Amino acid sequence: MILSEELVEVYEGNNDRTKYLVILSEDEDLDTAKAASGGLAMLTSVSTKSCLKVFEAKCWRECLIQLVSSKDHELQHRGVCIVYNLIDAGKLEEGKKLVRIAAVIYCEREGQKRILVGRQGQMLKNIGTEARLEIERMLGMKVFLELFVKVRANWRESRVFVEELDWRKQLEHLVSARP
């Protein structure tokens, strides 16, 4: 019944039905928890909107932890299915709205690396946050920025290495590698 298009549209509508399924999934009554989590697993397998609505429930994290760590194997299975569906839906949404960038900051000595990383990574976090905000402003969309700091002695004196860092050359390489 939960796979009926009309019913899916009802759950996707402007209501709290999906949140209610989340809450009922951690009910003390085993039959109620199984029914609600089973419905939620099926609903999230066909509806990205419903996956996003799961996160509107205040207790979504606790509920999923309770399901996947349950002693009842049926509840565990339903919990794993829900988590899988949420991850899968997140990938679809992420592909639409999020740009992923991995960047390396090169320095020549370990001491420079320690300065760039800072105490407990705070300096690198600040650098990354400022860079991410600037990139988001330029692109007009959300950005996931992953930064790495690597030590490579005398890297600035290696013409070949510096040319490899040129983003235009990297882009040319990526385009020429496409089938």
PyRosetta script that sets phi, psi and omega in degrees:
from pyrosetta import init, pose_from_sequence

init()
pose = pose_from_sequence("MILSEELVEVYEGNNDRTKYLVILSEDEDLDTAKAASGGLAMLTSVSTKSCLKVFEAKCWRECLIQLVSSKDHELQHRGVCIVYNLIDAGKLEEGKKLVRIAAVIYCEREGQKRILVGRQGQMLKNIGTEARLEIERMLGMKVFLELFVKVRANWRESRVFVEELDWRKQLEHLVSARP")
pose.set_psi(1, -36.3)
pose.set_omega(1, -177.7)
pose.set_phi(2, -68.5)
pose.set_psi(2, -18.4)
pose.set_omega(2, 179.6)
pose.set_phi(3, -85.7)
pose.set_psi(3, -2.6)
pose.set_omega(3, 176.1)
pose.set_phi(4, -64.8)
pose.set_psi(4, 131.8)
pose.set_omega(4, -178.1)
pose.set_phi(5, -58.2)
pose.set_psi(5, -39.6)
pose.set_omega(5, -179.4)
pose.set_phi(6, -63.8)
pose.set_psi(6, -41.4)
pose.set_omega(6, -179.4)
pose.set_phi(7, -69.9)
pose.set_psi(7, -38.4)
pose.set_omega(7, 176.9)
pose.set_phi(8, -60.7)
pose.set_psi(8, -42.7)
pose.set_omega(8, 178.4)
pose.set_phi(9, -61.9)
pose.set_psi(9, -36.2)
pose.set_omega(9, 177.2)
pose.set_phi(10, -62.3)
pose.set_psi(10, -46.0)
pose.set_omega(10, -179.7)
pose.set_phi(11, -68.0)
pose.set_psi(11, -29.7)
pose.set_omega(11, 178.3)
pose.set_phi(12, -77.9)
pose.set_psi(12, -15.5)
pose.set_omega(12, -176.8)
pose.set_phi(13, -66.9)
pose.set_psi(13, -175.9)
pose.set_omega(13, -177.1)
pose.set_phi(14, -83.0)
pose.set_psi(14, 76.6)
pose.set_omega(14, -179.3)
pose.set_phi(15, -154.7)
pose.set_psi(15, 178.8)
pose.set_omega(15, -176.6)
pose.set_phi(16, -106.5)
pose.set_psi(16, 20.2)
pose.set_omega(16, -175.2)
pose.set_phi(17, -62.2)
pose.set_psi(17, -41.5)
pose.set_omega(17, 179.8)
pose.set_phi(18, -65.9)
pose.set_psi(18, -42.3)
pose.set_omega(18, 177.3)
pose.set_phi(19, -60.9)
pose.set_psi(19, -37.4)
pose.set_omega(19, 179.7)
pose.set_phi(20, -65.0)
pose.set_psi(20, -39.2)
pose.set_omega(20, 175.6)
pose.set_phi(21, -61.6)
pose.set_psi(21, -39.6)
pose.set_omega(21, 178.1)
pose.set_phi(22, -60.2)
pose.set_psi(22, -47.7)
pose.set_omega(22, -178.5)
pose.set_phi(23, -63.5)
pose.set_psi(23, -43.1)
pose.set_omega(23, -179.6)
pose.set_phi(24, -68.8)
pose.set_psi(24, -21.5)
pose.set_omega(24, -179.8)
pose.set_phi(25, -66.3)
pose.set_psi(25, -19.2)
pose.set_omega(25, 177.8)
pose.set_phi(26, -109.6)
pose.set_psi(26, 20.9)
pose.set_omega(26, 178.7)
pose.set_phi(27, -63.9)
pose.set_psi(27, 148.6)
pose.set_omega(27, 179.6)
pose.set_phi(28, -67.3)
pose.set_psi(28, -30.4)
pose.set_omega(28, 178.0)
pose.set_phi(29, -74.1)
pose.set_psi(29, 117.5)
pose.set_omega(29, -174.5)
pose.set_phi(30, -58.7)
pose.set_psi(30, -42.2)
pose.set_omega(30, -179.5)
pose.set_phi(31, -64.3)
pose.set_psi(31, -40.2)
pose.set_omega(31, 178.3)
pose.set_phi(32, -65.2)
pose.set_psi(32, -44.9)
pose.set_omega(32, 179.9)
pose.set_phi(33, -62.5)
pose.set_psi(33, -41.7)
pose.set_omega(33, 179.3)
pose.set_phi(34, -65.5)
pose.set_psi(34, -43.6)
pose.set_omega(34, -179.2)
pose.set_phi(35, -64.3)
pose.set_psi(35, -46.1)
pose.set_omega(35, -177.7)
pose.set_phi(36, -67.8)
pose.set_psi(36, -44.6)
pose.set_omega(36, -178.8)
pose.set_phi(37, -70.0)
pose.set_psi(37, -33.1)
pose.set_omega(37, 175.6)
pose.set_phi(38, -65.6)
pose.set_psi(38, -43.6)
pose.set_omega(38, 176.3)
pose.set_phi(39, -63.0)
pose.set_psi(39, -40.6)
pose.set_omega(39, 179.3)
pose.set_phi(40, -66.2)
pose.set_psi(40, -39.3)
pose.set_omega(40, 177.9)
pose.set_phi(41, -62.8)
pose.set_psi(41, -43.9)
pose.set_omega(41, 179.9)
pose.set_phi(42, -68.9)
pose.set_psi(42, -41.9)
pose.set_omega(42, -179.2)
pose.set_phi(43, -63.0)
pose.set_psi(43, -45.8)
pose.set_omega(43, -179.1)
pose.set_phi(44, -69.9)
pose.set_psi(44, -18.2)
pose.set_omega(44, 178.1)
pose.set_phi(45, -76.2)
pose.set_psi(45, -18.5)
pose.set_omega(45, -177.7)
pose.set_phi(46, -118.5)
pose.set_psi(46, -5.5)
pose.set_omega(46, -173.2)
pose.set_phi(47, -137.3)
pose.set_psi(47, 109.5)
pose.set_omega(47, 176.3)
pose.set_phi(48, -65.5)
pose.set_psi(48, -37.5)
pose.set_omega(48, 178.4)
pose.set_phi(49, -59.6)
pose.set_psi(49, -41.8)
pose.set_omega(49, 179.2)
pose.set_phi(50, -67.0)
pose.set_psi(50, -34.9)
pose.set_omega(50, 176.3)
pose.set_phi(51, -59.6)
pose.set_psi(51, -44.4)
pose.set_omega(51, -180.0)
pose.set_phi(52, -66.9)
pose.set_psi(52, -33.0)
pose.set_omega(52, 179.8)
pose.set_phi(53, -69.9)
pose.set_psi(53, -23.8)
pose.set_omega(53, 177.3)
pose.set_phi(54, -56.7)
pose.set_psi(54, -38.8)
pose.set_omega(54, -176.7)
pose.set_phi(55, -72.2)
pose.set_psi(55, -11.0)
pose.set_omega(55, 176.8)
pose.set_phi(56, -76.1)
pose.set_psi(56, -21.4)
pose.set_omega(56, 177.4)
pose.set_phi(57, -73.0)
pose.set_psi(57, 130.4)
pose.set_omega(57, -177.7)
pose.set_phi(58, -59.7)
pose.set_psi(58, -31.7)
pose.set_omega(58, -173.4)
pose.set_phi(59, -101.2)
pose.set_psi(59, 20.5)
pose.set_omega(59, -173.4)
pose.set_phi(60, -58.5)
pose.set_psi(60, -42.1)
pose.set_omega(60, -177.8)
pose.set_phi(61, -65.3)
pose.set_psi(61, -48.1)
pose.set_omega(61, -179.7)
pose.set_phi(62, -61.6)
pose.set_psi(62, -40.4)
pose.set_omega(62, -179.6)
pose.set_phi(63, -62.5)
pose.set_psi(63, -46.5)
pose.set_omega(63, -179.2)
pose.set_phi(64, -66.8)
pose.set_psi(64, -37.9)
pose.set_omega(64, 176.9)
pose.set_phi(65, -63.7)
pose.set_psi(65, -43.3)
pose.set_omega(65, 179.4)
pose.set_phi(66, -62.5)
pose.set_psi(66, -40.9)
pose.set_omega(66, -179.4)
pose.set_phi(67, -66.0)
pose.set_psi(67, -50.1)
pose.set_omega(67, -175.3)
pose.set_phi(68, -72.9)
pose.set_psi(68, -19.8)
pose.set_omega(68, 178.4)
pose.set_phi(69, -102.0)
pose.set_psi(69, 8.7)
pose.set_omega(69, -178.3)
pose.set_phi(70, -65.1)
pose.set_psi(70, 149.7)
pose.set_omega(70, 175.2)
pose.set_phi(71, -74.8)
pose.set_psi(71, -21.0)
pose.set_omega(71, 178.6)
pose.set_phi(72, -81.1)
pose.set_psi(72, 119.7)
pose.set_omega(72, -175.3)
pose.set_phi(73, -65.0)
pose.set_psi(73, -30.9)
pose.set_omega(73, 178.4)
pose.set_phi(74, -67.0)
pose.set_psi(74, -41.9)
pose.set_omega(74, 177.3)
pose.set_phi(75, -66.3)
pose.set_psi(75, -39.5)
pose.set_omega(75, 177.0)
pose.set_phi(76, -58.3)
pose.set_psi(76, -47.4)
pose.set_omega(76, -178.5)
pose.set_phi(77, -61.1)
pose.set_psi(77, -44.7)
pose.set_omega(77, 179.3)
pose.set_phi(78, -62.4)
pose.set_psi(78, -42.6)
pose.set_omega(78, 178.8)
pose.set_phi(79, -61.6)
pose.set_psi(79, -43.5)
pose.set_omega(79, 179.1)
pose.set_phi(80, -64.4)
pose.set_psi(80, -40.8)
pose.set_omega(80, 178.0)
pose.set_phi(81, -61.2)
pose.set_psi(81, -43.2)
pose.set_omega(81, 179.3)
pose.set_phi(82, -63.0)
pose.set_psi(82, -47.1)
pose.set_omega(82, 180.0)
pose.set_phi(83, -60.2)
pose.set_psi(83, -44.1)
pose.set_omega(83, 178.3)
pose.set_phi(84, -58.7)
pose.set_psi(84, -45.7)
pose.set_omega(84, -179.4)
pose.set_phi(85, -63.5)
pose.set_psi(85, -38.7)
pose.set_omega(85, 178.7)
pose.set_phi(86, -65.4)
pose.set_psi(86, -42.0)
pose.set_omega(86, 178.3)
pose.set_phi(87, -64.3)
pose.set_psi(87, -45.3)
pose.set_omega(87, -179.5)
pose.set_phi(88, -61.6)
pose.set_psi(88, -43.8)
pose.set_omega(88, 178.4)
pose.set_phi(89, -65.2)
pose.set_psi(89, -36.6)
pose.set_omega(89, 177.8)
pose.set_phi(90, -62.8)
pose.set_psi(90, -36.6)
pose.set_omega(90, 178.1)
pose.set_phi(91, -65.9)
pose.set_psi(91, -39.3)
pose.set_omega(91, 178.1)
pose.set_phi(92, -64.7)
pose.set_psi(92, -46.4)
pose.set_omega(92, -179.6)
pose.set_phi(93, -66.3)
pose.set_psi(93, -40.3)
pose.set_omega(93, -178.1)
pose.set_phi(94, -62.7)
pose.set_psi(94, -40.9)
pose.set_omega(94, -179.9)
pose.set_phi(95, -62.1)
pose.set_psi(95, -27.2)
pose.set_omega(95, -179.6)
pose.set_phi(96, -82.9)
pose.set_psi(96, -34.9)
pose.set_omega(96, -166.7)
pose.set_phi(97, -119.2)
pose.set_psi(97, -6.9)
pose.set_omega(97, -168.6)
pose.set_phi(98, -129.0)
pose.set_psi(98, 133.0)
pose.set_omega(98, 174.0)
pose.set_phi(99, -103.6)
pose.set_psi(99, 130.5)
pose.set_omega(99, 178.2)
pose.set_phi(100, -101.7)
pose.set_psi(100, 130.5)
pose.set_omega(100, 179.3)
pose.set_phi(101, -131.9)
pose.set_psi(101, 128.4)
pose.set_omega(101, 172.8)
pose.set_phi(102, -113.6)
pose.set_psi(102, 127.2)
pose.set_omega(102, -176.7)
pose.set_phi(103, -132.9)
pose.set_psi(103, 148.8)
pose.set_omega(103, 178.5)
pose.set_phi(104, -115.3)
pose.set_psi(104, 132.1)
pose.set_omega(104, 173.1)
pose.set_phi(105, -102.6)
pose.set_psi(105, 117.3)
pose.set_omega(105, -179.7)
pose.set_phi(106, -94.5)
pose.set_psi(106, 142.3)
pose.set_omega(106, 172.3)
pose.set_phi(107, -138.2)
pose.set_psi(107, 166.6)
pose.set_omega(107, -173.0)
pose.set_phi(108, -95.8)
pose.set_psi(108, -20.6)
pose.set_omega(108, -176.9)
pose.set_phi(109, -136.3)
pose.set_psi(109, 155.8)
pose.set_omega(109, 178.0)
pose.set_phi(110, -58.7)
pose.set_psi(110, -37.7)
pose.set_omega(110, 179.4)
pose.set_phi(111, -61.3)
pose.set_psi(111, -38.6)
pose.set_omega(111, 176.8)
pose.set_phi(112, -65.9)
pose.set_psi(112, -38.3)
pose.set_omega(112, 179.0)
pose.set_phi(113, -63.2)
pose.set_psi(113, -43.5)
pose.set_omega(113, 179.5)
pose.set_phi(114, -61.6)
pose.set_psi(114, -36.9)
pose.set_omega(114, 178.2)
pose.set_phi(115, -66.9)
pose.set_psi(115, -45.6)
pose.set_omega(115, -179.7)
pose.set_phi(116, -63.3)
pose.set_psi(116, -40.3)
pose.set_omega(116, -179.6)
pose.set_phi(117, -73.9)
pose.set_psi(117, -42.5)
pose.set_omega(117, 178.8)
pose.set_phi(118, 77.4)
pose.set_psi(118, 174.4)
pose.set_omega(118, -179.9)
pose.set_phi(119, -66.5)
pose.set_psi(119, 123.9)
pose.set_omega(119, -180.0)
pose.set_phi(120, 55.2)
pose.set_psi(120, 29.7)
pose.set_omega(120, 175.9)
pose.set_phi(121, 76.6)
pose.set_psi(121, 9.3)
pose.set_omega(121, -173.8)
pose.set_phi(122, -65.2)
pose.set_psi(122, -39.9)
pose.set_omega(122, -178.7)
pose.set_phi(123, -66.6)
pose.set_psi(123, -43.9)
pose.set_omega(123, 178.7)
pose.set_phi(124, -63.6)
pose.set_psi(124, -37.8)
pose.set_omega(124, 177.6)
pose.set_phi(125, -62.3)
pose.set_psi(125, -43.8)
pose.set_omega(125, 179.0)
pose.set_phi(126, -64.2)
pose.set_psi(126, -44.0)
pose.set_omega(126, 178.3)
pose.set_phi(127, -59.9)
pose.set_psi(127, -46.7)
pose.set_omega(127, -178.8)
pose.set_phi(128, -63.8)
pose.set_psi(128, -41.3)
pose.set_omega(128, 180.0)
pose.set_phi(129, -63.7)
pose.set_psi(129, -46.8)
pose.set_omega(129, 179.8)
pose.set_phi(130, -63.5)
pose.set_psi(130, -42.4)
pose.set_omega(130, 179.4)
pose.set_phi(131, -64.9)
pose.set_psi(131, -44.2)
pose.set_omega(131, -179.5)
pose.set_phi(132, -61.4)
pose.set_psi(132, -44.3)
pose.set_omega(132, 180.0)
pose.set_phi(133, -62.8)
pose.set_psi(133, -40.4)
pose.set_omega(133, 178.5)
pose.set_phi(134, -65.8)
pose.set_psi(134, -42.7)
pose.set_omega(134, 178.8)
pose.set_phi(135, -65.4)
pose.set_psi(135, -42.7)
pose.set_omega(135, 177.4)
pose.set_phi(136, -60.0)
pose.set_psi(136, -40.3)
pose.set_omega(136, 178.5)
pose.set_phi(137, -63.3)
pose.set_psi(137, -42.8)
pose.set_omega(137, -178.8)
pose.set_phi(138, -69.1)
pose.set_psi(138, -40.5)
pose.set_omega(138, -176.4)
pose.set_phi(139, -86.8)
pose.set_psi(139, -23.2)
pose.set_omega(139, -177.7)
pose.set_phi(140, 73.1)
pose.set_psi(140, 26.1)
pose.set_omega(140, 177.7)
pose.set_phi(141, -151.3)
pose.set_psi(141, 166.6)
pose.set_omega(141, -179.3)
pose.set_phi(142, -68.3)
pose.set_psi(142, 146.3)
pose.set_omega(142, -178.6)
pose.set_phi(143, -131.7)
pose.set_psi(143, 134.8)
pose.set_omega(143, 170.2)
pose.set_phi(144, -103.4)
pose.set_psi(144, 112.1)
pose.set_omega(144, -176.5)
pose.set_phi(145, -109.4)
pose.set_psi(145, 123.2)
pose.set_omega(145, 179.3)
pose.set_phi(146, -113.7)
pose.set_psi(146, 121.1)
pose.set_omega(146, -177.2)
pose.set_phi(147, -112.2)
pose.set_psi(147, 142.0)
pose.set_omega(147, 175.4)
pose.set_phi(148, -129.2)
pose.set_psi(148, 146.7)
pose.set_omega(148, 175.5)
pose.set_phi(149, -117.1)
pose.set_psi(149, 124.1)
pose.set_omega(149, -179.6)
pose.set_phi(150, -126.3)
pose.set_psi(150, 144.0)
pose.set_omega(150, 177.3)
pose.set_phi(151, -96.5)
pose.set_psi(151, 127.2)
pose.set_omega(151, 175.0)
pose.set_phi(152, -142.7)
pose.set_psi(152, 105.7)
pose.set_omega(152, -176.1)
pose.set_phi(153, -59.2)
pose.set_psi(153, 135.2)
pose.set_omega(153, 175.3)
pose.set_phi(154, 56.9)
pose.set_psi(154, 31.8)
pose.set_omega(154, -177.3)
pose.set_phi(155, -65.8)
pose.set_psi(155, -30.5)
pose.set_omega(155, -178.8)
pose.set_phi(156, -69.9)
pose.set_psi(156, -20.3)
pose.set_omega(156, -178.6)
pose.set_phi(157, -89.7)
pose.set_psi(157, -5.8)
pose.set_omega(157, 178.9)
pose.set_phi(158, -95.5)
pose.set_psi(158, 104.4)
pose.set_omega(158, -177.8)
pose.set_phi(159, -59.9)
pose.set_psi(159, -41.1)
pose.set_omega(159, -179.1)
pose.set_phi(160, -62.4)
pose.set_psi(160, -45.5)
pose.set_omega(160, -179.1)
pose.set_phi(161, -64.8)
pose.set_psi(161, -43.8)
pose.set_omega(161, -180.0)
pose.set_phi(162, -62.4)
pose.set_psi(162, -38.9)
pose.set_omega(162, 177.9)
pose.set_phi(163, -65.9)
pose.set_psi(163, -33.9)
pose.set_omega(163, 177.3)
pose.set_phi(164, -65.2)
pose.set_psi(164, -27.1)
pose.set_omega(164, -179.5)
pose.set_phi(165, -77.9)
pose.set_psi(165, -15.6)
pose.set_omega(165, -178.4)
pose.set_phi(166, -64.2)
pose.set_psi(166, 120.4)
pose.set_omega(166, -176.1)
pose.set_phi(167, -61.1)
pose.set_psi(167, -29.7)
pose.set_omega(167, 179.3)
pose.set_phi(168, -66.7)
pose.set_psi(168, -40.0)
pose.set_omega(168, 177.6)
pose.set_phi(169, -66.7)
pose.set_psi(169, -40.2)
pose.set_omega(169, 178.5)
pose.set_phi(170, -63.3)
pose.set_psi(170, -39.9)
pose.set_omega(170, 178.9)
pose.set_phi(171, -66.0)
pose.set_psi(171, -43.1)
pose.set_omega(171, 176.8)
pose.set_phi(172, -58.9)
pose.set_psi(172, -42.4)
pose.set_omega(172, 178.9)
pose.set_phi(173, -62.4)
pose.set_psi(173, -43.4)
pose.set_omega(173, 179.7)
pose.set_phi(174, -64.6)
pose.set_psi(174, -42.5)
pose.set_omega(174, -178.7)
pose.set_phi(175, -67.6)
pose.set_psi(175, -40.3)
pose.set_omega(175, -179.8)
pose.set_phi(176, -71.4)
pose.set_psi(176, -23.0)
pose.set_omega(176, -179.7)
pose.set_phi(177, -81.4)
pose.set_psi(177, -13.3)
pose.set_omega(177, 179.6)
pose.set_phi(178, -70.4)
pose.set_psi(178, 145.2)
pose.set_omega(178, 178.9)
pose.set_phi(179, -72.6)
pose.dump_pdb("model.pdb")
